[in-house]
Amino acid sequence: MKKFGHLLDVHGVAWDRAEPLHSRVGKYVKALSKSRQLRDLTMQIIRNAIGIFEKFNHVRNNQSLAHDNELVDQAEARFIYDSVCTILRFIKTVEANKFDAPVAASAAMQPADDEIPF
């Protein structure tokens, strides 16, 4: 969520903390397609990643060591992890110097006083 908010800030696209992930990624795909020529397949893969990211959160919360859960088997866990990393690696590559900029640099991303920033 925060990474896509940061990338929207970098591209000068307005967004709101209350927006769900699919809204942020959708806006990001539009902004990215304006700044560089992307093939239809590439844009579709990024759009499909929204569902993958949302399901990844469920797996993290309910099928990983993050909590007392029944774990995903090792082969499936590796596949899930690699799939998410592949998408993020592509975005990091096309965004080069924009991806790793400090998230805290965005005023819109600042946590409320009672929120833990991680």
N, C-alpha and C positions, 0 to 999 in steps of 0.2 A: 504494500500500500504506500509506504513512505517513499520508496524508490520511484514509483510512478508519479507520485506527487512532485517529487524533486525534478524529474524529467519534464513534467508539464511546466514547472516554473522556469526551467532552462529554456524551453521553447516559447515562453511567454503566453501560455494558455491558462486561463482562469479555471480554478477548480475549488472544491469545497471539501473540508475534512469529512463531512457526512456522506459524501459520494461513495457508492460501493465500488469495488475493484473493477467490475466490468465497465463502469463509466470512465474511470481513470484510464484504463487500458485502451478503450475505444477512442478517447480524446488523444491519447498518445499516438495511436496508429495514424490518425488523421494528421497530426502535427508532423510525424516522421515522414509520412508520404509527401507532405508539402516541401520538406527540406531536402529530400533525396528521392531519386527514382527507385521505387521498389516494384518488384514483380507481383502480380496478383497472388501467386502462391505464397510468397513471403508474407504479404499482408494477412492472408487467410490463416497461416500458421500462427502468427502473433495473436490474431483475434481468437483462435481456438485455444491459445494458451490461457485465456481468462478462465475457462472451465478447469483447466489443469491446475492453475494456481489456487482456485477456490477449493478443489478437492484435496490439494496438497495440505491445506490448512486443516481439513478434517483428519487426514491421516496423521499429521503431526500431533494433533490434540488427542486422538482416540486410538492410534495404533503405533505409537512410538514410545521411546523412553522419556519423552517430555512429561508423561504422567504414568500412573500405574495402569498399563493397558496390556492387552494381548498384542503382541508385536507382529508386524508384517514380516514375512519370511525374507531371508537375506537377498535372494535373487530379485524378488519384486521390489524390495526397498531400494536396491541399487538402480533398477530400471526407473523408478519414480524419481529418485534423486538426479540421475543423469539427464532425464527428460527436462526437468525444471532448470538444471544448470545449463543445458544446451540453449534454451531460450534466452536465459539471462546473459549467457556468453555472447550470443549474437547481438543483443541489444547493447551490451558493453562495447563490443567491437565497432558497431556503427555510430555509437555516441562518443567513442574515444575519450576525450577530455571532459565530457559532461557527466559521465556515469558515476565517477568516483568523487565528485565534488561533495563537500560536507552537507549532509542532509540538514543539519541544524542551521545552515545559512539561510534557509527559507523562513521568513516570518510566519507564513501560513502553516508551517510544519511544527512550530514550537508547541510542546505539550503544555497543557494547563498545569497550574501549580500542583494539583493533587495527582497528576499522572506520572507514572514511571516512564521515562523516555526509551524503553527497550522492550 
